[in-house]
């Protein structure tokens, strides 16, 4: 697991995204939805690549 600051930063980014997606207010527009989901997908791919390549600190 990462440092406390890293975990807090991850939660601070992910929580509003899922809140917006669940409420449907911000993600109701197709353009906003495309930007939000593509950004989330890119970050998920980058995060998983770091886990798989074992580049995360112990």
C-alpha positions as CSV (number, residue, x, y, z in Angstrom):
1,X,0.0,0.0,0.0
2,X,1.2,3.5,-0.7
3,X,1.8,6.3,1.7
4,X,-1.0,7.9,3.6
5,X,-0.8,11.0,1.4
6,X,-1.0,8.9,-1.8
7,X,-4.0,7.0,-0.5
8,X,-5.8,10.2,0.6
9,X,-5.1,11.7,-2.9
10,X,-6.5,8.7,-4.6
11,X,-9.6,8.8,-2.5
12,X,-10.0,12.5,-3.0
13,X,-9.9,12.0,-6.8
14,X,-12.0,8.9,-7.0
15,X,-14.8,9.8,-4.6
16,X,-16.1,12.9,-6.5
17,X,-16.0,11.0,-9.8
18,X,-18.2,8.2,-8.5
19,X,-20.4,10.7,-6.8
20,X,-21.0,12.5,-10.0
21,X,-21.5,9.3,-12.0
22,X,-24.0,8.0,-9.4
23,X,-26.0,11.2,-9.2
24,X,-26.1,11.6,-12.9
25,X,-26.1,15.4,-12.8
26,X,-22.6,16.1,-14.2
27,X,-22.4,13.0,-16.3
28,X,-25.7,13.5,-18.0
29,X,-24.2,15.3,-21.0
30,X,-22.5,12.9,-23.5
31,X,-19.4,15.2,-23.9
32,X,-18.9,15.4,-20.1
33,X,-19.5,11.7,-19.7
34,X,-17.0,10.9,-22.4
35,X,-14.3,13.1,-20.8
36,X,-15.0,11.7,-17.3
37,X,-15.0,8.0,-18.3
38,X,-11.9,8.4,-20.6
39,X,-10.0,10.1,-17.8
40,X,-11.0,7.4,-15.3
41,X,-10.1,4.7,-17.7
42,X,-6.7,6.1,-18.5
43,X,-5.9,6.5,-14.8
44,X,-7.1,3.0,-14.1
45,X,-4.8,1.6,-16.8
46,X,-1.8,3.6,-15.6
47,X,-2.5,2.4,-12.0
48,X,-2.8,-1.2,-13.0
49,X,0.3,-1.1,-15.1
50,X,2.2,0.2,-12.0
51,X,0.9,-2.6,-9.9
52,X,1.6,-5.3,-12.5
53,X,5.1,-4.0,-13.2
54,X,5.7,-3.8,-9.4
55,X,6.9,-0.2,-9.5
56,X,4.9,0.7,-6.4
57,X,6.8,1.4,-3.2
58,X,6.6,-1.2,-0.5
